[in-house]
Each structure stands twice: as structure tokens, then as C-alpha cells.
Amino acid sequence: MKKQMAVLLAALVAVPMMFSVSEARRSMLDDVNATCGTSYSCGLCHIDPKGGGPLTSAGTAYVASGYDSCYFCANSCGTPTCTDRDGDGYFSEGGTCGPVDCNDANATIYPSACDVLKDGIDQDCSGADRLKGKACP
């Protein structure tokens, strides 16, 4: 009896979660399609569009853009505003402007910058200060 209750409880939790993940994916795709005036399928971003699964390179870039609905059809969105306050060539908006500059007030902090280990600053915009790895030259 306990085993049956555990299985039933797991099913009651899992089914709504699967539905909400599917709905979230569909909602993002709907935003892109509405913006682009076309009908992209989930296969554009996901290797297995039915189950989500790993992202394609386009999907990875779309996520990195902050789910910018103009990412796949910049020509439908007009000319983007790309702000580069620190002059490092990276922009605070991301999306069609390129990778997001996580600190557009400091020219030494940008995507792919050399990240000084254990200094408490995320120089490469990876989301965390590196605690180990290759030191900066």
C-alpha cells in the first residue's frame, strides 16, 4: 500500500511539472514566432523537440541572448539598440547585439575576458568567479 501511494504521489507531481516545462518551451517559441511572423518549430533549439533534451547551437545562443524573441529574426525587429558604455565592444542588451556584457561600466569585464582566479570578480561573465583553471597571463 505504501509503495502504491508513493507511485501515485510521484505521478501527481511529475505530470504537472512535465506540462509546465512543455508550456514554457511553447510559450517562448510562440513569442519568437509572433515577433518573426513565421513558424519555427522546437527543433530549431532542441535536438529532440518532443522531449526538449540537449540544445542545438542555435538553442544555446538563443538562451545566451536572454530568450530575446528577435534573436532568430533581427530583420523583423528593426535596428536594435546596442549600448556599449565602456567601449569594450560588448553590449548590455545582448540578443542581436551579441553576447551580454554583464558589467557595461567596466571595460575589463566582458564575455570571454580572462577571469582572474579567486578574486571575487566574474570578469568573463560566466556567472561565477573561477576558483580554478588557467590563470590569466
GIPE-V92200 format. One line per field, one symbol per residue. phi: phi as a letter, one per 30 degrees, with the letter a starting at -180 (. if undefined). A space follows every 10 residues. Layout:
# GIPE-V92200
phi = ???
This chain:
# GIPE-V92200
phi = .ddddddddd dddddddddd dddddddddd ddddddibbd cdddccdcdd ciiddddddd dddddihddd edaeddcidd cccbdcicic cddihddjdd ddbdcbdcca eiddcddhci bcdchdjadd cakdddd
